Amino acid sequence: MRVPPPRTSAWQDRPPTPDRIKGKQRQTVPVEDTHPEHPSSGLPLPLPKKCQPAALPPPREKSTRVKKVPERYTDSNVYGEKHPVQVEKDIKRQRDWRKVVGEESSRPRRQAIPRGVPVPDSVPYYSSGEEGSGNDSKGEVDDALGSPSSSGDEKMTRLSWQGGVAFFDFLISKAIVTPKEKGPKEWTYRDMMGLPAGQLEEWRAACQREIETLLKRNVFDIVECPSGRRVIKNCWVFDVKPDGRKRARLVAKGFSQVEGMDFNQIFSPVVRFETVRLILALAALEGWYTSGLDVRNAYLYGELDEEIYMEQPEGFHAKGMEREKHVLRLRRALYGLKQAGLAWWWVLKKLMEELGFVNLDSDAGLFMCLDEASQTFVIAVVYVDDAIFLGPKKPAVDTMKQRFMKRWESRDLGELTEFLHMRIGRAGQNIFLDQAQYLQTVLERCGMQNAKAVPTPLPAGYAPTKSLDKAANPELRSRYQTIIGSLLYLMLGTRPDISFAVTKMAQFAANPTEDHLKHALYICRYLVGTPNYRLTYNGAAGQGLNACTDSDWASDVNTQHSTSGYFIKLTGGLISWTTKAQKTVALSSTEAEYMALSDCSRQVVWMHTLMGELGYSLKPIPICGDNQGSIFIASNPVTERRSKHIDIRYHYVREVISQGYARVFFINGDNNPADMFTKNLGSVKFLKFRGELGLDFLG
């Protein structure tokens, strides 16, 4: 170790250098030497004990550094002219009233307080739009209500001036509350019998029409109950249709059925949401004509193979036949039976084959009929009792639709405007999908229709954790599951922007906490600000199929599993999207990206198969990812030390690429829209990527 040389007096007497001045040294000042024998040398000497005060140091010069302003939008800068922090601050300051309406506001000035009205000495100011917690004013409200004295009046005057949660609660408690009446869906037959005479006759007529329909379809026979046979029960379900029609339906209580005796198989295939969106996107791209219909009492056409007995309906029994001894022997399916959906499906498939339709293997709810004479085709999309008929030529579509309606009693809906609670609009070559009405119903049931809007579905960086309590709160769980279930239906239909948030929060539906409920309602607050957004398929743009994929490595703080996300886009709008947790732990970000890429490739192969059955021959679909390592492993059949452990199922993507189903491209992570399907993003990135999903504002 090198030892520095000792400091000498000569070293101390050296003139100061800039480096020594900056260091920590004893304070020295230049003084004038008045001794005649020692002329002044101008060098700094040690400060004597008794001398005049030292002169103040010169003022520090102002820094000449210039604030660096980011360049305009480039590949490496996605934030624009402002710094990202400043952009976020500007977004949060949008609540500033003057910035919204300008310096001169049209809002009327507050009127002067009339004389005689007591004014509080001080009115507290609540920042950020909050009006206090209300804890302090609650007691004052109670005091004011309890005593009619002048002091109570003064307190109420002060509270009315200040406002606050407690005061508004007090006003609401004074409002006239109308007792909540049961809706028709909640009625029992006894409730219906308690209605006034005029309404009672209308509802009894609806019940009579239902019985006549069942007799017309030969749904049951009245027989004596065999000894030892189980008899299932039934109930009446009432409803009012949107056009005002009163509807009564006899429903079997299928929960009392016994497996192996009353039913065997119950699975019934239905068309997938992504298939419906794909067909509608093709209709916009190709200019197809679309038309819809609704099959009346579809389940009543299904034939039963099992021997099922049901009691006679309440209020209606055959004359001369006691209700206890005589029961209904069901010949056809009835709403409520576990196998009713499957029975209807087999009858539907048989009839469609008789009409010349072929059931596609890619989706059981999709049928196609080729007319070689007219060189055209008709596609039918069926979801239980709702159907869409579409094709390039309107006469051919109407002909097949009329043939379908002759076999079954149906209601012609004309030009397609709604399907699966999705409102469908059309303007030229553009087709729009939205669930604005259903969203409004969800917000009202959750009590969030007047909540304050937020810019993102979840706070940036929020990572929910599982509950530490073993037993879940039943009330909390029921409410949480209702909210998440409603949001899931929105996400699966037309709102890909909430895919990650809803999927993530759905993982805690079994044992939610108050924090989980709070953030589930946070998603509702985002939807409050975006209620009129719709998916748009722009046929005039002529954009083809493309996919993007991404993953977030070890993002789950509970299991350390990664999150995969991808979407497929056609003619400018999303037709398929997915957010899901990976099955196994990924040891690196490359492995996580490789697993997400493999999941996306399987969806691409299904898209090739479906489009092939529709008569389209596709070129390789481009898949964009933001990880070079995963792209290299997918494109090259190599086995390395750090990737040899990957499950063989994920190497399927190599075969997809080699057979020409897909091509993999690299995209910068800052420009990958699939990033919003794997994590909570800040408002800047989220709003940027949301604009690339095909979501437009419905004016």
C-alpha positions in Angstrom: 0.0 0.0 0.0 1.4 3.3 -1.0 1.8 5.8 1.9 1.4 9.5 0.9 4.4 11.7 1.9 4.1 13.9 5.0 2.9 17.4 4.5 5.6 20.0 5.1 5.5 23.7 5.8 6.6 24.4 2.3 3.5 22.5 1.0 1.3 24.6 3.3 2.9 27.9 2.0 2.3 27.1 -1.6 -0.2 29.4 -3.5 -3.7 27.9 -3.6 -4.8 26.1 -6.7 -8.3 25.7 -8.0 -8.4 22.1 -6.8 -7.3 23.1 -3.3 -9.8 25.9 -3.2 -12.6 23.5 -3.9 -11.4 21.1 -1.2 -12.0 21.4 2.5 -9.4 23.8 3.8 -9.1 26.3 6.6 -10.7 29.6 5.7 -8.1 32.1 4.5 -8.4 35.7 3.3 -5.9 38.1 1.8 -4.8 40.8 4.3 -2.6 43.7 3.9 0.8 43.4 5.6 1.5 46.8 7.4 4.8 45.7 8.9 7.6 47.8 7.3 10.0 45.0 7.2 7.7 42.6 5.3 6.2 44.1 2.2 2.9 42.8 1.1 3.2 39.8 -1.2 -0.5 39.4 -2.0 -0.5 35.8 -0.8 -3.2 34.5 1.5 -2.1 34.1 5.1 -3.7 32.4 8.0 -6.5 34.4 9.5 -5.3 36.1 12.7 -7.4 35.7 15.8 -8.2 39.4 16.1 -8.9 41.1 12.8 -11.6 42.7 10.9 -14.4 40.5 9.6 -13.7 38.9 6.3 -15.3 40.1 3.2 -18.3 38.2 1.8 -17.6 35.7 -1.0 -18.6 36.8 -4.5 -22.1 35.7 -5.5 -22.3 32.3 -7.2 -22.8 32.5 -11.0 -26.1 31.3 -12.4 -25.9 28.0 -14.2 -25.8 28.3 -18.0 -27.2 24.8 -18.5 -30.1 24.7 -20.9 -33.1 22.4 -20.2 -33.1 19.6 -22.6 -36.4 19.3 -24.5 -37.2 15.9 -26.0 -37.4 15.8 -29.8 -40.6 15.3 -31.6 -42.1 11.8 -32.1 -39.5 9.3 -33.3 -39.1 5.6 -33.1 -37.3 6.1 -29.8 -39.5 8.8 -28.3 -43.2 8.0 -28.0 -44.1 10.9 -25.7 -44.1 13.8 -28.2 -42.6 17.2 -27.4 -43.1 17.1 -23.6 -41.3 15.1 -21.0 -43.4 12.0 -19.9 -43.7 13.3 -16.4 -45.0 16.6 -17.7 -47.5 14.8 -20.0 -48.9 12.9 -17.0 -49.2 16.1 -15.0 -51.1 17.7 -17.9 -53.5 14.8 -18.0 -54.2 15.0 -14.3 -54.7 18.8 -14.6 -57.5 18.4 -17.1 -59.9 19.0 -14.2 -58.8 22.6 -14.0 -61.9 24.6 -14.7 -60.2 27.6 -16.4 -58.2 25.3 -18.7 -61.5 23.7 -19.8 -63.7 26.7 -20.3 -61.1 29.5 -20.7 -60.4 32.5 -18.5 -64.0 33.9 -18.9 -66.5 31.3 -17.7 -70.2 31.5 -18.5 -71.0 30.1 -15.1 -73.2 32.7 -13.2 -71.5 34.4 -10.3 -72.5 33.5 -6.8 -75.2 35.8 -5.5 -74.7 37.9 -2.5 -75.9 36.4 0.8 -79.1 38.1 2.0 -79.0 40.0 5.2 -80.0 38.1 8.2 -78.4 34.8 7.1 -75.6 33.8 9.4 -72.2 33.4 7.7 -69.6 31.0 9.1 -66.4 32.5 10.2 -64.3 30.3 8.0 -65.1 27.9 5.2 -62.5 25.1 4.8 -61.1 24.5 1.4 -61.0 20.9 0.1 -58.5 20.1 -2.5 -58.8 17.7 -5.5 -62.5 18.0 -5.5 -62.9 16.2 -2.1 -65.4 17.6 0.3 -64.1 16.2 3.5 -64.5 12.9 5.0 -67.8 13.9 6.7 -66.8 12.3 10.0 -66.7 15.7 11.8 -69.9 17.0 10.2 -71.9 13.8 10.9 -72.1 14.5 14.6 -73.2 18.0 13.9 -76.0 16.8 11.6 -77.2 14.5 14.4 -77.1 17.4 16.9 -79.0 19.6 14.6 -81.7 17.0 14.0 -81.9 16.2 17.7 -82.6 19.8 19.0 -84.6 22.5 17.3 -82.7 25.2 19.1 -81.1 28.1 17.5 -77.7 26.5 17.9 -78.9 23.6 15.8 -80.1 25.9 13.1 -76.8 27.6 13.0 -75.0 24.3 12.7 -77.3 23.3 9.8 -76.7 26.6 8.1 -73.0 26.1 8.4 -73.2 22.6 7.1 -75.3 23.7 4.2 -72.6 26.3 3.4 -69.8 23.8 3.7 -71.6 20.9 2.0 -69.9 17.6 2.7 -70.8 13.9 2.5 -72.8 13.9 5.7 -75.0 16.8 4.7 -75.8 15.2 1.3 -76.6 12.0 3.1 -79.0 14.0 5.3 -80.7 15.5 2.3 -81.1 12.1 0.6 -82.6 10.6 3.8 -85.3 13.3 3.7 -86.3 12.5 0.2 -89.5 10.5 -0.5 -88.5 6.9 -1.0 -90.8 4.7 -3.2 -90.9 1.1 -2.0 -89.2 -1.2 -4.5 -91.7 -3.4 -6.3 -90.9 -6.8 -7.6 -90.3 -7.0 -11.3 -92.2 -9.6 -13.4 -89.0 -11.8 -13.5 -89.2 -12.1 -9.7 -92.9 -13.0 -9.6 -94.3 -16.3 -8.6 -97.7 -17.6 -9.8 -99.2 -16.5 -6.4 -97.8 -13.0 -6.9 -99.4 -12.8 -10.3 -102.7 -13.9 -8.9 -102.6 -10.9 -6.5 -102.6 -8.4 -9.3 -105.6 -6.2 -10.1 -108.3 -7.7 -12.2 -107.3 -6.0 -15.5 -103.6 -6.9 -15.2 -104.5 -10.4 -13.9 -106.5 -11.1 -17.1 -103.6 -10.1 -19.3 -101.1 -12.3 -17.5 -103.5 -15.3 -17.4 -104.0 -14.9 -21.1 -100.2 -15.1 -21.5 -100.1 -18.3 -19.5 -102.9 -19.7 -21.6 -101.0 -18.9 -24.8 -98.0 -20.8 -23.4 -100.1 -23.9 -22.6 -101.6 -23.8 -26.1 -98.1 -23.6 -27.6 -97.0 -26.7 -25.7 -100.1 -28.6 -26.8 -99.5 -27.6 -30.4 -95.9 -28.8 -30.3 -96.9 -32.1 -28.7 -94.5 -31.4 -25.9 -96.2 -33.7 -23.3 -98.9 -36.3 -22.7 -101.0 -36.5 -19.6 -100.6 -39.9 -18.0 -100.9 -41.6 -14.6 -97.8 -41.4 -12.5 -96.0 -44.7 -12.6 -95.1 -46.1 -9.1 -91.6 -45.5 -8.0 -90.9 -42.8 -10.7 -89.3 -39.5 -9.8 -91.4 -36.5 -10.8 -89.7 -33.1 -11.4 -91.3 -29.8 -10.6 -91.8 -26.7 -12.6 -92.6 -23.0 -12.2 -93.8 -20.0 -14.2 -91.4 -17.3 -15.4 -92.9 -13.9 -16.3 -91.3 -11.2 -18.4 -92.2 -8.1 -20.4 -90.6 -7.9 -23.8 -89.1 -4.6 -25.1 -92.1 -4.1 -27.4 -94.5 -4.4 -24.4 -95.6 -8.0 -25.0 -96.3 -9.9 -21.8 -94.6 -13.3 -21.8 -95.2 -16.3 -19.5 -93.0 -19.4 -19.9 -93.3 -22.8 -18.2 -89.9 -23.8 -17.0 -88.9 -27.2 -15.6 -86.8 -27.3 -12.4 -83.9 -29.1 -14.0 -81.8 -29.0 -10.8 -84.0 -31.9 -9.5 -83.0 -34.2 -12.3 -80.8 -37.2 -11.6 -77.9 -37.9 -13.8 -78.0 -41.3 -15.5 -81.8 -41.5 -15.0 -83.2 -38.2 -16.3 -80.2 -37.2 -18.5 -76.8 -38.3 -19.8 -75.1 -35.7 -22.0 -75.8 -32.0 -21.6 -73.1 -30.2 -23.6 -74.4 -28.1 -26.5 -72.1 -26.3 -28.9 -72.6 -22.6 -29.7 -70.8 -20.2 -32.0 -67.8 -18.4 -30.6 -67.6 -14.6 -30.1 -64.5 -14.4 -32.2 -66.2 -16.2 -35.1 -69.0 -13.8 -35.0 -66.6 -10.8 -35.2 -64.6 -12.5 -38.0 -67.7 -13.0 -40.1 -68.9 -9.4 -39.6 -65.4 -8.1 -40.4 -65.5 -10.2 -43.7 -69.0 -8.7 -44.4 -67.5 -5.2 -44.1 -64.5 -6.2 -46.2 -66.6 -8.0 -48.9 -69.8 -5.9 -48.8 -72.0 -8.8 -47.8 -75.7 -8.5 -47.1 -76.7 -9.4 -43.5 -80.1 -10.4 -42.1 -81.3 -11.8 -38.7 -84.1 -13.9 -37.3 -85.2 -15.3 -33.9 -86.7 -18.8 -33.5 -89.7 -18.9 -31.3 -89.6 -21.4 -28.5 -86.6 -23.2 -30.0 -86.1 -25.7 -27.3 -89.6 -27.1 -27.8 -88.4 -28.6 -31.1 -85.9 -30.9 -29.4 -86.8 -34.5 -29.0 -86.1 -36.4 -25.8 -84.7 -39.9 -25.6 -85.1 -40.2 -21.8 -88.4 -40.9 -20.0 -89.1 -37.8 -17.9 -92.2 -37.1 -15.8 -93.2 -33.6 -14.6 -96.0 -32.4 -12.4 -98.9 -30.4 -13.9 -98.3 -26.6 -14.0 -99.7 -24.4 -11.2 -103.1 -23.0 -12.1 -103.7 -25.3 -15.0 -104.6 -29.0 -14.8 -106.6 -31.3 -17.0 -110.3 -31.6 -16.2 -111.2 -34.8 -14.4 -107.6 -35.6 -13.7 -106.3 -35.1 -10.2 -103.0 -33.2 -10.0 -101.5 -35.7 -7.5 -102.2 -38.8 -9.6 -101.7 -37.5 -13.1 -98.5 -36.0 -14.4 -97.0 -34.8 -17.7 -94.9 -37.3 -19.7 -92.4 -35.1 -21.6 -92.0 -36.0 -25.3 -90.0 -32.9 -26.3 -87.5 -30.7 -24.5 -88.7 -28.0 -22.2 -86.9 -24.9 -21.0 -85.0 -25.7 -17.8 -84.2 -29.3 -18.6 -80.5 -30.0 -18.5 -80.4 -31.7 -21.9 -82.8 -29.2 -23.6 -79.9 -27.3 -25.4 -78.4 -30.5 -26.7 -81.7 -31.8 -27.9 -82.3 -28.6 -29.8 -78.8 -28.7 -31.4 -79.3 -32.1 -32.9 -82.6 -31.1 -34.5 -81.1 -27.8 -35.8 -78.1 -29.6 -37.4 -80.4 -32.2 -39.0 -82.6 -29.5 -40.5 -79.7 -27.4 -41.8 -78.3 -30.4 -43.6 -81.7 -30.9 -45.2 -81.6 -27.3 -46.4 -78.2 -27.8 -48.0 -76.0 -26.3 -45.4 -72.7 -27.9 -44.2 -71.6 -27.6 -40.6 -68.0 -26.3 -40.5 -65.5 -28.2 -38.4 -63.8 -25.0 -37.2 -66.9 -23.8 -35.4 -70.0 -25.8 -34.7 -72.2 -22.7 -34.8 -71.2 -21.9 -38.4 -73.0 -23.3 -41.5 -72.3 -22.7 -45.2 -74.4 -23.4 -48.3 -72.9 -23.3 -51.8 -75.1 -22.7 -54.7 -73.2 -23.9 -57.8 -75.9 -22.7 -60.2 -75.7 -19.1 -59.2 -72.1 -19.2 -58.2 -72.8 -17.8 -54.8 -73.0 -18.9 -51.2 -74.9 -18.2 -48.0 -73.4 -18.3 -44.4 -75.5 -18.9 -41.3 -74.3 -18.1 -37.8 -76.5 -19.7 -35.1 -76.3 -19.1 -31.4 -79.1 -21.2 -29.7 -82.3 -19.5 -31.1 -80.6 -16.4 -32.7 -79.4 -16.7 -36.3 -77.6 -14.5 -38.9 -77.9 -15.1 -42.6 -75.4 -13.3 -44.8 -73.8 -13.6 -48.2 -72.7 -11.5 -51.3 -76.1 -11.7 -53.0 -79.3 -10.5 -51.2 -81.8 -12.7 -53.2 -79.9 -15.9 -52.3 -79.8 -14.9 -48.6 -83.5 -14.1 -48.5 -84.4 -17.4 -50.2 -82.5 -19.5 -47.7 -83.9 -17.5 -44.8 -87.5 -18.1 -46.0 -86.9 -21.8 -46.4 -85.6 -21.8 -42.8 -88.6 -19.9 -41.5 -91.0 -22.3 -43.2 -89.8 -25.2 -41.1 -89.8 -23.4 -37.8 -91.9 -20.6 -36.4 -89.5 -17.6 -36.4 -89.5 -13.8 -36.1 -87.9 -12.0 -39.0 -85.6 -9.2 -37.7 -84.8 -7.8 -41.1 -81.5 -6.0 -41.5 -79.1 -7.1 -38.8 -79.1 -4.6 -35.9 -78.4 -6.7 -32.8 -76.8 -10.1 -31.9 -75.9 -11.5 -28.5 -76.6 -8.2 -26.8 -74.2 -6.5 -29.3 -75.6 -3.6 -31.2 -74.6 -3.7 -34.8 -74.5 -0.7 -37.0 -73.6 -0.2 -40.6 -72.5 2.8 -42.7 -71.3 2.1 -46.2 -68.4 -0.4 -45.8 -68.1 0.2 -42.1 -69.6 -2.2 -39.5 -69.7 -1.1 -35.8 -70.2 -3.3 -32.7 -70.9 -1.9 -29.3 -72.5 -2.9 -26.0 -73.4 0.6 -24.7 -76.8 -0.4 -23.5 -75.6 -3.4 -21.6 -72.8 -1.4 -20.1 -75.2 1.2 -18.8 -77.2 -1.5 -17.2 -74.1 -2.9 -15.5 -73.0 0.5 -14.2 -76.5 1.1 -12.8 -76.6 -2.3 -11.0 -73.2 -1.6 -9.6 -74.2 1.9 -8.5 -71.3 3.4 -10.5 -73.3 5.4 -13.2 -72.3 8.7 -11.5 -68.8 7.7 -10.4 -65.7 9.8 -11.3 -64.0 8.6 -14.4 -60.4 7.5 -14.6 -58.1 7.2 -17.7 -57.0 3.6 -17.3 -58.8 0.3 -16.2 -56.4 -0.2 -13.3 -53.8 2.0 -11.6 -50.4 1.8 -13.3 -48.2 -0.8 -11.6 -51.0 -2.2 -9.4 -50.3 -5.9 -8.5 -53.2 -7.6 -6.5 -52.3 -10.2 -3.9 -54.4 -13.1 -2.7 -56.4 -12.9 0.5 -54.8 -14.3 3.7 -58.2 -15.2 5.1 -59.2 -18.8 4.6 -62.9 -18.2 4.7 -64.5 -15.7 2.3 -67.1 -13.2 3.1 -70.3 -14.5 1.4 -71.8 -11.1 0.7 -68.5 -9.6 -0.5 -67.9 -12.6 -2.8 -71.4 -12.6 -4.2 -71.1 -8.9 -5.1 -67.6 -9.2 -6.5 -68.5 -12.2 -8.7 -71.5 -10.3 -10.1 -69.3 -7.3 -11.0 -66.5 -9.4 -12.5 -69.0 -11.6 -14.4 -70.7 -8.6 -16.0 -67.3 -7.1 -16.9 -66.2 -10.4 -18.5 -69.2 -10.4 -20.8 -68.3 -6.9 -21.9 -64.6 -7.9 -22.4 -65.5 -11.0 -24.5 -67.8 -9.0 -26.7 -66.5 -5.6 -27.7 -64.1 -4.2 -25.1 -60.6 -5.5 -25.6 -59.2 -2.5 -23.7 -60.3 -4.0 -20.4 -59.0 -7.5 -21.2 -56.0 -7.5 -18.8 -57.8 -5.8 -16.0 -60.8 -8.1 -15.9 -58.8 -11.3 -16.4 -56.4 -10.3 -13.6 -59.1 -9.4 -11.1 -61.1 -12.6 -12.1 -58.3 -14.7 -10.5 -59.5 -13.6 -7.1 -63.2 -14.3 -7.5 -63.1 -17.3 -5.1 -61.9 -15.3 -2.1 -61.9 -11.6 -2.8 -61.0 -8.8 -0.3 -62.2 -5.2 0.0 -59.1 -4.1 -2.0 -60.1 -6.4 -4.8 -63.6 -5.1 -4.8 -62.3 -1.5 -4.8 -60.2 -2.2 -7.9 -63.1 -4.1 -9.6 -65.1 -0.9 -9.2 -62.1 1.0 -10.5 -62.7 -0.8 -13.8 -66.2 0.5 -13.7 -64.9 4.0 -13.2 -62.9 3.6 -16.4 -66.0 2.5 -18.3 -67.9 5.5 -17.0 -65.6 7.6 -19.0 -65.7 5.4 -22.1 -69.3 4.2 -22.3 -69.8 4.9 -26.0 -66.8 3.2 -27.5 -67.3 0.7 -30.3 -65.3 -1.8 -32.4 -65.1 -0.6 -36.0 -64.4 -2.7 -39.1 -63.4 -0.5 -42.0 -64.0 -2.4 -45.1 -62.8 0.4 -47.4 -59.3 0.3 -45.8 -58.7 -3.2 -47.1 -56.3 -4.2 -44.3 -55.5 -7.9 -43.9 -54.9 -10.2 -41.0 -52.0 -9.5 -38.6 -51.2 -10.5 -35.0 -49.2 -9.1 -32.1 -48.0 -11.0 -29.0 -46.3 -10.1 -25.8 -45.7 -11.4 -22.3 -44.8 -10.0 -18.9 -42.2 -12.2 -17.2 -43.0 -13.4 -13.6 -45.6 -10.7 -13.2 -47.8 -12.7 -10.8 -46.6 -11.9 -7.3 -48.4 -14.9 -5.9 -47.2 -17.6 -8.2 -44.4 -16.0 -10.1 -46.1 -17.1 -13.4 -45.8 -14.9 -16.4 -48.7 -13.4 -18.3 -49.3 -14.0 -22.1 -51.3 -11.6 -24.3 -52.0 -11.5 -28.0 -54.6 -10.3 -30.5 -55.5 -10.8 -34.2 -56.6 -7.9 -36.3 -58.6 -7.7 -39.5 -59.7 -4.7 -41.6 -58.6 -2.3 -38.9 -60.4 -3.9 -35.9 -59.7 -6.7 -33.4 -61.4 -10.0 -34.0 -59.7 -12.1 -31.4 -57.8 -11.2 -28.2 -56.6 -13.1 -25.2 -55.0 -12.4 -21.8 -54.1 -15.4 -19.6 -51.6 -16.6 -17.1 -49.0 -19.1 -18.3 -49.2 -22.7 -17.0 -45.6 -23.0 -15.8 -42.9 -20.8 -14.4 -40.7 -19.3 -17.1 -37.0 -19.1 -16.2 -36.3 -16.1 -18.4 -38.2 -13.4 -20.3 -37.2 -15.1 -23.6 -38.9 -18.3 -22.5 -42.0 -16.4 -21.4 -42.1 -14.6 -24.8 -41.6 -17.9 -26.6 -44.6 -19.4 -24.8 -46.8 -16.5 -25.7 -45.7 -16.7 -29.3 -46.6 -20.4 -29.4 -50.1 -19.6 -28.0 -50.6 -17.0 -30.7 -49.5 -19.4 -33.4 -52.2 -21.9 -32.5 -54.8 -19.2 -32.9 -53.3 -18.3 -36.3 -53.6 -21.9 -37.4 -57.3 -22.0 -36.4 -57.8 -18.8 -38.4 -56.3 -20.5 -41.4 -58.5 -23.5 -41.1 -61.7 -21.4 -40.6 -60.9 -19.2 -43.6 -60.0 -22.2 -45.7 -63.5 -23.7 -45.0 -65.0 -20.4 -46.1 -63.1 -20.6 -49.4 -60.2 -18.3 -48.7 -56.6 -19.2 -49.3 -54.4 -17.2 -46.9 -50.8 -16.3 -47.1 -48.6 -16.5 -44.0 -50.1 -14.3 -41.3 -47.5 -11.9 -39.8 -47.0 -12.2 -36.0 -45.1 -9.3 -34.3 -43.1 -9.8 -31.1 -40.7 -7.7 -29.2 -38.2 -10.3 -28.1 -35.3 -11.3 -30.4 -34.4 -14.4 -28.5 -37.9 -15.9 -28.8 -38.0 -15.1 -32.5 -34.7 -16.8 -33.0 -35.7 -20.0 -31.2 -39.0 -20.1 -33.1 -37.3 -19.6 -36.5 -34.4 -21.9 -35.9 -34.6 -25.5 -34.6 -31.7 -25.2 -32.2 -31.3 -26.6 -28.7 -29.3 -24.6 -26.3 -28.4 -24.9 -22.6 -30.8 -22.2 -21.6 -33.7 -23.4 -23.7 -33.5 -27.2 -23.8 -35.9 -27.6 -20.9 -38.8 -25.8 -22.6 -41.9 -28.1 -22.9 -42.2 -29.7 -26.3 -45.8 -28.3 -26.8 -44.4 -24.8 -27.1 -42.2 -25.9 -30.0 -45.3 -26.2 -32.1 -44.7 -22.6 -33.3 -41.7 -23.9 -35.3 -43.9 -26.2 -37.4 -46.4 -23.4 -37.9 -43.6 -21.2 -39.3 -42.1 -24.0 -41.5 -45.4 -24.9 -43.0 -46.1 -21.3 -44.0 -49.0 -20.5 -41.7 -47.2 -17.6 -40.1 -44.1 -15.4 -40.3 -42.5 -13.8 -37.2 -41.3 -10.2 -37.2 -39.6 -8.1 -34.6 -41.3 -4.9 -33.3 -39.9 -2.4 -30.8 -41.4 -2.9 -27.3 -42.5 0.7 -27.1 -44.6 0.2 -30.3 -46.1 -3.2 -29.4 -49.9 -2.8 -28.8 -50.0 -6.3 -27.2 -48.2 -4.8 -24.2 -51.6 -3.6 -22.9 -52.8 -7.2 -22.7 -50.0 -8.2 -20.2 -49.7 -5.4 -17.7 -51.1 -2.2 -16.2 -49.8 0.7 -18.3 -49.7 4.3 -17.6 -52.2 6.6 -19.2 -49.8 7.8 -22.0 -49.0 4.4 -23.3 -52.4 3.0 -22.7 -54.1 5.7 -24.7 -51.6 5.3 -27.5 -52.2 1.5 -27.8 -55.9 1.8 -27.3 -56.1 3.8 -30.5 -54.7 0.8 -32.4 -57.4 -1.6 -31.4 -60.1 -0.3 -33.7 -62.1 1.3 -30.9 -63.8 4.5 -32.0 -66.0 6.9 -30.1 -69.7 6.5 -30.8 -71.1 10.0 -31.3 
